[in-house]
Amino acid sequence: MASTRVITLDLNFQGRPHAIAAYLIRHADGAVLIESGPGSTLSALEAGLAKEGLSPRDVTHVLLTHIHLDHAGAAGWLANHGAEIYVHPVGAPHMLNPEKLIASATRIYGERMESLWGEFLPVPQNQLKVPNDAEVIKIGSAEFIPLNTPGHAEHHYSYLFEDVLFSGDVGGVRIPGYAYLRVPMPPPELHIERWHESIARLRKEKFTHIAPTHFGIFDDPNWQLDEVEKDLDSAARWLEETMPANPPVEELRQSFTAWMMAEGEKIGLDEEVVKAYELANPLGMSADGLLRYWKKVRMAG
């Protein structure tokens, strides 16, 4: 039984369920959120809090797994309502001043930035907390342990709370109801070897449930971590077979998307679920991440 203290808030990203979660844990003086979600899902966040009898001002702490827009975009807004924001040291400067992050995302998303992600406000310095790896975060009677888990991004923490591991994106993307997982591999910091090291580290910890941000709490963490490693190995093999021909980036994106869609068809994902996976983990983005990893890590090695 997962901690009954954890409530999954569905942020209904782009009007679809099961794409982005924030996790709510109450304590004596309010509530903790794991992830803020993006600025575009604030109305769903407020509705989720209201359902629990809470308002944004009751959120005292927000623990971010990493600073990508779908995980951290609304953190500044919550800070303005009084929350302390916890983030990995490498991500902290971008939370204080998100200009570079926003510029980088705008190059990718262009005119869709506002509708996809909404506003990304800075976090005031006095409300930004930067815990060290494995440094216990005590909030009331609750304890959270941040674990440095790079691979998806250099600025990635997973958080242990009681018997639950909040795995951000390092534990993959998994939608309830299907024994199927995808690994999100965006640029610029994808690093397959570091990701394997992060999974090896997580295996040393004790937890019975795993809660990826995309999406939900699952009671088979070993299966999930095994699938992440299998997917990383498959992606590495696909790169080794594909890259010697040096395909143009558009062709690479098409080839990767076709490969992943075929994998989904094998296990019978329905169209709605395919759309939810694509929202949570755009395949073209992973192709770009793999290309950058190949050039920056594999070719440099």
C-alpha positions, 0 to 999 in steps of 0.5 A: 500500500502506497503512503495514503498521504500522497494525493495525485493531482491531474493537471489535465495538460492540454485538456487531457488526463494522465499527462502531467501530475503534481503530488500533494502531501499534507502536513500540520501547517499546509501542504507540500507539492512534488512538481508545480506543473507548467504555468498553463495548468494553474487552473487545474492545479487550483481546482485540484487543491480546492477539491482537497479543501486547500488554496495555493496559499496553503502550499508551503513547499514545492519540491521540483525534480528538475526545471523543465517547463512541464515540471517547474513552470508554475513554481514562481507563481506558487512562490508568489503565494508563499511557497518555498521552492526546492531545486537541484543546485544546477537548476537553481540559477534558472529558477531565479532567472528563467530568461535563458530557459524561456529563450531556449524553449521558445526556439523549440515551441515558437508561437505555441509557447504560451498555449503549451506552457503559460507564464514562467515566473522567477522564484525570489532568492529568499524562497529558493532552497537548494538541498544537497544530494541525500540531504534530508528535507524535514517538513513537519513530521514528513521527511523527503530525501533528494537523490541526484539522478542525472541522465534525463537532465543534469539538474534532476533529483528524485525524491524518496518519501516513506515508501514512495519514490517520486522519479520525475522523468528518470523513471520514464513516462508511463500511463496507467492501464498499460504495461508500457513505458517510454523514456523521455530523451530531450536535448541538451543533456541526455546522457545514457550512461549517466542515466544507467548509473542513476537507475543503479543508484535508485535500486539501492534504495528501499521503496515499494511504489514509484511515482513518475510525473507522467503519470501516477503511482505504481506498485511495481518499481522494479518492473519500471526501472527494468523497462527504463534500462531496456528502453535506454539499451534499445535507443542506444542500439537504434542510434548505432544502427542509424547514425553511421548513415548520417541521416538529416535531422528530419529523417532521423525524427521520422525514423525514430517516431515510426519505430516508437509508434510500431512499438506502441502498436505491438501492445495495442495502445489506443489512439487517446493513450498515444496522444497522452504519451506524445504530450508527455514525451514528444517523440521528435524531441527525443530524436533531437536529444539522441542526435545531440547525445551521439555527437556530444558524448559518443563521437567525442568519446 
